[in-house]
Amino acid sequence: MAAVAVATRWRLLLVLSAAELGVTGAPQPPNILLLLMDDMGWGDLGVYGEPSRETPNLDRMAAEGMLFPNFYTANPLCSPSRAALLTGRLPIRSGFYTTNGHARNGLRCSTAYTPQEIVGGIPDSELLLPALLKGAGYASKIVGKWHLGHRPQFHPLKHGFDEWFGSPNCHFGPYDDKTRPNIPVYRDQEMVGRFYEEFPINLKTGEANLTQIYLQEALEFIQRQQAAHRPFFLYWAVDATHAPVYASKPFLGTSQRGRYGDAVRELDDSVGRILHLLRDLGIAENTFVFFTSDNGAALISAPRQGRWPSRRGGSNGPFLCGKQTTFEGGMREPAIAWWPGHIPAGQVSHQLGSIMDLFTTSLSLAGLEPPRDRAIDGLDLLPTMLQGRLTDRPIFYYRGNTLMAVTLGQYKAHFWTWTNSWEEFKQGIDFCPGQNVSGVTTHSQEEHTKLPLIFHLGRDPGERFPLSIASIEYLDALRRITPVVQQHQEALVPGQPQLNVCNRAVMNWAPPGCEKLGKCLTPPESVPEKCSWPH
């Protein structure tokens, strides 16, 4: 009800402002821009750690808005997190998880296996944010990676978006167009080329202009909607910080952090240009912008077969491990809210937040209520942003269909610990390079459901020193956490898992529009099988 009340007050304010100015007609709700990065860690921005001078635009955005140091993704993997953002629901509710192996992440983007083979996608039963925003007159566009299913029935325009420029899934190879087709790039309903043909990356230098293309798509969309006096929702889901790491020529070699740093610098410049356009058009005060990432820093250290070199990605700052894990480094994210004239400048909120909150907050901004026929996990953050309120709420950490951990207040309880298997680790695949906490960063799945490992994240953000199970502090924290977890699990109704079945025949052989380009490929025989998820 708090979300509805805040949204109602906001719309009333707009009506009164319009009346004072003698404006006729209904007031236009604020525009919404969600800037979603890929594999960006908590320590990658100057505002989060040592000033780097490599992200001046994001530093300015934080100085003019609100910083969330306790913000989390909904999953340690990209696709489930993106589904959670657009549905406001945990992936286990929407079906964006797998049951093929205990505590398996599901969608894994790697050289050995790409998501092209996955049969499923976002279910029709799920209500996505752009479809709901149509009820308030919004035009919606996605720029970048979709990741919620690549077959035609799962495409963004089937789920509320009006426009799309980008790719449906990961860009990993090698691609020989015989065993694995090259990833398509779409404009709206049809492909306009294949990733490594019309949108090539110099694999030796990392040079590519895709981020610049994504930027121009965003700028032109904003200008068109402003000229048409339509409220807009822009979901800018770029992926330059995800392997393959790329940047355009002006940014190559400009960072002390190598190619990853070059990509971050270009993304920072793009964010600055988007905000600058909003100011130039005079719509900054009527545009809500939120910056975050879909999962933690890609710290994977691994010998890669094929075309991608081994790399260390972003920085997890003071936190433990990275992408693929449910430790803080895998799920705590950089997050900045910016709305000049509404969000007070220079604020830092210690509200526990989640990427799922962007769904509920966006609906509240539009004056819409969340769906009442399903459980919604997202919290409306407007009271936090506009009034400084803090809401006591848990953060649940899932890996596949397994509840691995929960944070409540300052305390985090681990019910299962696991990084990856001994077999993978011995092959050089390491999600916690340079970090080892005995009994915590385990390479076998360790159960702690009866006596969870509990950490005080305020004193120990690196999850290195579990509380003594004999301490009063441990018992007090356990008493608070236990009923919250029990209530959550008793009420949880898992969705039908979408990431269980794979089939080489459903890969990107003949996407819509391939006929016009002469780029249709012949698919192999259809052989559905259970997906294999090593992580």
C-alpha positions in Angstrom: 0.0 0.0 0.0 3.0 2.3 0.6 3.9 2.0 -3.1 0.4 3.0 -4.1 0.3 5.9 -1.7 3.6 7.4 -2.9 2.6 7.0 -6.6 -0.7 8.6 -5.9 0.9 11.6 -4.1 3.3 11.9 -7.1 0.6 12.0 -9.6 -1.4 14.5 -7.5 1.7 16.7 -7.5 1.9 16.6 -11.3 -1.8 17.5 -11.6 -1.4 20.5 -9.2 1.7 21.6 -11.1 -0.1 21.4 -14.4 -3.0 23.3 -13.0 -0.8 26.1 -11.7 0.8 26.4 -15.1 -2.6 26.4 -16.9 -1.7 23.2 -18.7 -4.6 21.2 -20.0 -4.8 17.5 -20.3 -3.4 14.7 -18.1 0.2 15.2 -16.7 2.9 13.1 -18.3 4.5 10.7 -15.8 8.3 10.7 -15.5 10.4 8.9 -18.1 12.3 5.9 -16.9 15.8 4.8 -17.9 17.3 1.6 -16.5 21.0 1.4 -17.3 22.0 -2.3 -16.8 25.6 -3.2 -17.0 27.0 -6.7 -17.4 29.4 -8.4 -14.9 30.3 -5.1 -13.2 31.5 -5.4 -9.6 31.1 -3.2 -6.6 34.7 -1.9 -6.7 34.6 -0.8 -10.4 33.5 2.8 -9.8 35.5 5.5 -8.1 32.5 6.4 -5.9 32.7 2.9 -4.3 36.4 2.7 -3.6 39.6 4.5 -4.3 38.9 7.4 -6.7 40.0 6.0 -10.1 39.3 9.1 -12.3 38.1 6.5 -14.8 34.3 7.0 -14.2 33.8 10.8 -13.8 30.3 10.7 -15.3 29.1 8.0 -12.9 30.8 9.7 -10.0 28.9 12.9 -10.9 25.7 10.9 -11.3 26.2 9.6 -7.7 27.1 13.1 -6.4 23.8 14.4 -7.9 21.7 11.5 -6.8 21.6 8.6 -4.4 24.1 5.8 -3.9 23.0 2.3 -2.8 26.0 0.4 -1.3 23.7 -2.4 -0.2 22.1 -3.3 -3.6 21.8 -6.8 -4.9 21.1 -8.7 -8.1 18.5 -11.4 -7.9 20.8 -14.2 -9.1 24.5 -14.7 -9.6 23.9 -15.2 -13.3 22.8 -12.8 -16.0 19.6 -14.3 -17.5 17.7 -15.0 -14.3 18.6 -11.6 -13.0 17.3 -9.9 -16.1 14.1 -11.9 -15.8 13.8 -10.8 -12.2 14.3 -7.1 -13.0 11.5 -7.1 -15.7 9.0 -9.2 -13.7 9.8 -8.0 -10.1 10.0 -11.7 -9.0 12.6 -14.1 -7.9 13.7 -16.4 -10.8 12.4 -19.4 -8.9 8.9 -17.9 -9.1 9.0 -17.1 -12.9 10.7 -20.4 -13.8 14.0 -18.9 -14.8 16.0 -21.5 -13.0 17.0 -25.1 -13.5 16.4 -28.3 -11.5 19.1 -30.2 -13.4 21.4 -30.7 -10.4 21.3 -29.3 -6.9 22.3 -25.6 -6.5 23.1 -25.2 -10.2 23.0 -21.7 -11.6 21.4 -22.7 -14.9 22.2 -20.3 -17.7 26.0 -20.2 -17.9 27.8 -18.2 -20.6 31.1 -19.8 -21.4 33.2 -20.9 -24.3 32.2 -24.5 -23.8 28.5 -23.9 -23.7 26.3 -21.0 -24.8 22.6 -20.4 -24.2 21.7 -20.9 -27.8 20.8 -24.5 -27.1 18.1 -23.7 -24.5 14.6 -24.5 -25.6 12.8 -22.3 -23.1 12.4 -18.6 -22.4 10.3 -16.1 -20.4 6.8 -17.7 -20.0 3.7 -16.0 -21.4 2.2 -16.1 -17.9 4.8 -13.6 -16.7 3.9 -9.9 -16.8 6.9 -7.8 -17.8 7.4 -4.2 -16.9 7.1 -2.7 -20.5 3.8 -4.4 -21.1 2.4 -3.0 -17.8 3.8 0.5 -18.5 1.7 0.6 -21.7 -1.2 1.2 -19.3 0.2 4.6 -18.5 1.0 5.4 -22.2 4.8 4.6 -22.2 6.8 3.8 -25.3 9.4 1.2 -24.5 12.7 0.2 -26.0 15.4 -2.3 -25.1 18.9 -1.7 -26.3 21.5 -4.5 -25.9 21.2 -8.1 -24.7 17.8 -9.6 -24.1 18.8 -12.9 -22.6 15.2 -14.2 -21.8 14.8 -16.6 -24.7 16.0 -16.4 -28.4 13.2 -18.2 -30.2 10.6 -15.9 -31.9 7.9 -16.4 -29.3 10.2 -15.1 -26.6 11.4 -12.0 -28.3 11.1 -8.6 -26.5 8.4 -7.3 -28.8 6.2 -10.2 -27.7 6.5 -9.0 -24.1 5.7 -5.3 -24.3 8.7 -3.6 -25.8 7.9 -1.5 -28.9 11.5 -1.4 -30.2 14.6 -3.5 -29.9 18.2 -3.2 -31.0 20.6 -5.8 -29.8 21.2 -9.6 -29.5 19.2 -12.3 -27.9 22.0 -14.0 -25.9 25.7 -14.4 -25.4 28.4 -13.8 -28.0 30.6 -16.7 -27.3 32.2 -18.9 -30.0 33.7 -20.4 -31.9 31.1 -20.1 -34.6 31.4 -22.3 -37.7 27.8 -22.2 -38.8 27.8 -26.0 -38.9 27.8 -27.0 -35.2 27.1 -23.5 -33.8 25.6 -20.5 -35.7 26.8 -17.0 -35.2 24.6 -14.8 -32.8 22.1 -12.6 -34.7 21.7 -8.9 -34.0 18.1 -7.6 -34.2 16.3 -4.4 -35.0 12.8 -4.9 -33.7 11.3 -8.2 -35.0 14.0 -9.2 -37.5 17.7 -9.7 -37.5 19.9 -7.1 -39.3 23.1 -9.2 -39.3 25.2 -11.6 -37.4 27.4 -10.5 -34.5 30.8 -11.3 -35.9 30.0 -10.5 -39.5 28.2 -7.1 -39.6 29.2 -6.1 -36.0 32.8 -7.5 -35.8 35.2 -7.3 -32.8 38.9 -7.3 -33.3 39.7 -10.2 -31.1 43.4 -9.2 -30.8 42.9 -5.6 -29.8 39.3 -5.7 -28.5 38.2 -2.9 -30.8 34.5 -2.7 -31.6 31.9 0.1 -32.2 28.9 -1.8 -30.7 28.7 0.4 -27.5 28.7 3.5 -29.8 25.9 2.0 -31.8 24.0 1.2 -28.5 24.6 4.8 -27.4 23.2 6.3 -30.6 20.1 4.0 -30.4 19.5 5.3 -26.9 20.0 9.0 -27.8 17.7 8.8 -30.9 15.0 7.0 -29.0 15.0 9.7 -26.3 14.9 12.5 -28.8 12.0 10.9 -30.8 9.9 10.3 -27.7 10.5 13.8 -26.4 9.5 15.3 -29.8 6.3 13.2 -29.7 5.6 14.2 -26.0 5.4 10.6 -25.0 6.7 9.2 -21.7 9.3 6.5 -22.4 10.9 3.5 -20.8 14.4 2.8 -22.0 16.1 -0.4 -20.9 19.8 0.1 -21.9 21.3 -3.4 -21.3 24.7 -3.1 -22.8 27.3 -5.8 -22.4 30.8 -4.4 -23.2 32.2 -5.5 -19.8 31.2 -9.1 -20.5 33.5 -11.3 -22.4 34.4 -10.5 -25.1 35.5 -7.3 -23.5 35.4 -4.5 -26.2 35.6 -0.8 -26.6 35.8 1.6 -29.6 39.1 3.0 -30.8 39.1 6.3 -28.8 39.0 4.3 -25.5 41.4 1.5 -26.3 44.5 1.5 -24.1 43.2 4.4 -22.0 42.8 2.5 -18.8 45.3 1.2 -16.3 43.0 -1.9 -15.9 43.4 -3.1 -19.4 40.6 -3.9 -21.8 38.0 -4.3 -19.1 38.9 -0.8 -17.9 38.7 0.6 -21.4 35.2 -0.8 -21.7 34.2 0.7 -18.4 35.5 4.1 -19.5 33.4 3.9 -22.6 30.3 3.0 -20.7 30.9 5.8 -18.3 31.2 8.2 -21.2 28.0 6.9 -22.7 26.1 7.4 -19.4 27.4 10.9 -19.3 26.2 11.6 -22.9 22.8 10.2 -22.1 22.4 12.4 -19.0 23.8 15.4 -20.9 21.1 14.9 -23.5 18.4 14.8 -20.9 19.6 18.1 -19.5 19.8 19.7 -23.0 16.3 18.6 -23.8 15.0 20.1 -20.5 13.6 16.8 -19.3 16.2 15.8 -16.7 13.7 16.7 -13.9 11.1 14.5 -15.4 13.4 11.5 -16.0 14.2 8.8 -13.4 17.5 7.1 -14.1 18.9 4.0 -12.3 22.3 2.5 -12.9 23.2 -1.1 -11.8 24.5 -4.5 -13.0 23.0 -7.9 -13.5 25.5 -9.9 -11.5 28.8 -9.6 -9.7 32.2 -9.1 -11.2 33.5 -11.8 -13.5 36.5 -12.9 -11.6 36.8 -16.3 -13.4 40.3 -17.4 -13.9 40.2 -20.2 -16.4 42.1 -21.7 -19.4 39.7 -21.0 -22.3 39.5 -23.3 -25.3 38.7 -21.5 -28.5 38.7 -17.8 -29.2 38.4 -16.1 -25.8 41.6 -15.5 -23.7 41.7 -16.0 -20.0 40.9 -12.8 -18.2 40.2 -11.2 -14.8 37.2 -9.0 -15.1 35.9 -6.4 -12.8 36.6 -5.6 -9.1 34.6 -7.1 -6.3 36.0 -4.5 -3.9 36.1 -5.8 -0.3 33.7 -8.7 -1.0 34.2 -12.4 -1.3 34.3 -14.2 -4.7 32.5 -13.1 -7.9 30.0 -14.1 -10.6 28.4 -17.5 -10.3 28.5 -17.5 -6.5 26.1 -16.3 -3.8 28.8 -14.6 -1.8 28.7 -10.8 -1.7 31.1 -10.4 -4.6 28.7 -12.4 -6.8 25.5 -10.5 -6.0 26.2 -7.1 -4.4 26.1 -4.5 -7.1 27.0 -0.9 -7.8 23.7 1.1 -7.9 22.9 4.8 -8.4 19.5 6.5 -8.6 19.3 10.0 -10.3 16.3 12.2 -10.6 17.2 15.9 -10.3 14.8 18.0 -8.4 13.3 15.0 -6.6 16.1 12.8 -5.2 18.3 15.0 -3.0 21.8 15.2 -4.3 24.7 13.5 -2.6 22.7 10.9 -0.6 23.8 7.5 0.5 21.1 5.0 1.4 21.8 1.9 3.4 18.4 0.4 2.4 18.8 -3.2 1.4 17.8 -3.1 -2.3 17.4 -5.5 -5.1 17.3 -5.4 -8.9 13.7 -6.6 -8.6 12.8 -3.3 -6.8 13.2 -1.5 -10.2 10.0 -3.2 -11.4 7.9 -2.1 -8.5 9.5 1.4 -8.3 8.9 1.9 -12.0 5.3 1.0 -11.7 5.0 3.4 -8.8 6.6 6.2 -10.8 4.0 5.6 -13.6 1.1 5.7 -11.1 0.4 2.0 -11.6 -0.1 -0.8 -9.0 1.9 -4.1 -9.1 -0.1 -7.1 -10.2 -2.2 -8.6 -7.4 -2.6 -12.1 -8.8 1.0 -13.2 -8.0 3.8 -12.8 -5.5 5.9 -9.7 -6.2 9.3 -9.6 -4.6 10.3 -6.1 -5.6 10.0 -3.2 -3.1 9.0 0.3 -4.0 12.1 2.4 -3.4 10.4 5.8 -3.8 9.9 6.3 -0.1 13.6 5.6 0.4 14.7 7.9 -2.5 12.3 10.8 -1.8 11.9 10.7 1.9 14.9 8.7 3.2 12.8 5.9 4.7 14.4 2.5 5.5 12.3 -0.7 5.2 13.4 -3.9 7.0 13.3 -6.6 4.4 15.3 -9.8 3.6 17.5 -10.5 0.5 17.3 -14.1 -0.7 20.3 -15.6 -2.5 19.2 -18.4 -4.9 21.4 -20.7 -7.0 19.1 -22.7 -9.2 16.1 -23.8 -7.1 18.2 -23.8 -3.9 18.0 -21.1 -1.2 21.7 -20.6 -0.5 21.6 -17.7 1.9 19.6 -14.8 3.2 20.5 -11.3 4.5 18.4 -9.5 7.1 19.6 -6.3 8.5 23.4 -6.6 9.0 23.4 -10.4 9.2 23.8 -12.9 6.4 23.1 -16.6 7.0 24.5 -19.3 4.6 22.5 -22.5 4.4 24.7 -23.9 1.7 28.2 -23.0 0.6 29.7 -23.9 -2.8 31.9 -22.1 -5.3 32.4 -24.8 -8.0 33.4 -28.4 -8.2 36.9 -29.8 -7.4 37.0 -31.1 -10.9 36.5 -27.7 -12.4 38.8 -26.0 -9.9 41.6 -28.4 -10.7 41.2 -27.4 -14.4 41.8 -23.8 -13.5 38.2 -22.5 -13.2 38.1 -20.4 -10.1 35.3 -18.0 -9.1 37.3 -16.7 -6.1 40.8 -16.2 -7.5 43.2 -15.2 -4.7 40.5 -15.7 -2.0 40.1 -18.8 0.2 38.1 -18.9 3.4 38.3 -22.2 5.1 34.9 -23.9 5.4 33.3 -21.1 3.4 34.6 -21.1 -0.2 34.0 -24.8 -0.5 34.4 -26.9 -3.7 31.9 -29.4 -2.5 28.3 -28.5 -1.7 28.2 -28.1 2.1 24.9 -28.0 3.9 24.4 -25.7 6.9 20.6 -25.6 7.2 20.5 -26.7 10.8 23.3 -24.3 12.0 23.8 -21.8 9.2 27.1 -19.9 8.9 26.2 -16.3 10.0 28.3 -13.2 9.2 27.9 -9.6 10.3 28.3 -7.8 7.0 28.9 -4.4 8.6 32.0 -5.6 10.5 32.9 -8.3 8.1 31.8 -7.5 4.5 34.3 -10.1 3.1 32.5 -13.0 4.9 35.7 -14.2 6.4 34.8 -14.6 10.1 31.6 -16.5 10.8 30.0 -15.8 14.2 30.5 -18.4 16.9 27.5 -20.6 17.1 27.8 -20.4 20.9 27.6 -16.6 21.0 24.6 -14.6 22.1 24.9 -12.6 18.9 24.6 -15.7 16.8 21.6 -17.0 18.6 19.9 -13.6 18.4 20.5 -13.3 14.7 19.3 -16.9 14.1 16.1 -16.1 16.0 15.4 -13.2 13.7 16.3 -15.0 10.4 14.6 -18.4 11.0 10.9 -17.3 10.9 11.6 -15.0 7.8 13.0 -18.0 5.9 10.3 -20.4 7.1 7.6 -18.0 6.0 9.2 -17.5 2.6 9.7 -21.2 1.9 6.2 -22.1 3.1 4.5 -19.6 0.8 6.8 -20.2 -2.2 5.3 -21.7 -5.3 8.1 -22.5 -7.8 7.4 -21.8 -11.5 7.9 -24.3 -14.2 11.7 -24.4 -14.8 12.6 -22.9 -18.2 16.3 -23.8 -18.4 16.1 -27.6 -18.2 15.9 -28.7 -21.8 18.5 -28.1 -24.5 18.3 -28.9 -28.2 20.9 -27.9 -30.9 18.1 -27.6 -33.4 16.7 -24.5 -31.7 19.9 -22.5 -31.9 20.1 -19.3 -34.1 20.1 -21.1 -37.4 17.3 -19.2 -39.2 16.1 -16.2 -37.1 13.3 -14.0 -38.4 14.6 -11.8 -41.3 17.5 -14.2 -42.3 15.8 -14.8 -45.7 16.2 -11.1 -46.7 19.9 -11.2 -45.8 20.7 -14.6 -47.2 21.9 -15.7 -43.8 19.6 -18.6 -43.1 21.3 -21.8 -42.0 20.1 -25.4 -42.0 19.4 -26.7 -38.5 20.4 -30.2 -37.4 18.0 -32.9 -36.4 15.9 -32.1 -33.3 17.2 -34.0 -30.3 15.9 -32.5 -27.0 17.9 -33.5 -24.0 18.4 -32.5 -20.4 20.8 -29.5 -20.1 24.1 -30.0 -18.4 25.0 -27.3 -15.9 28.4 -27.8 -14.3 28.1 -24.7 -12.0 
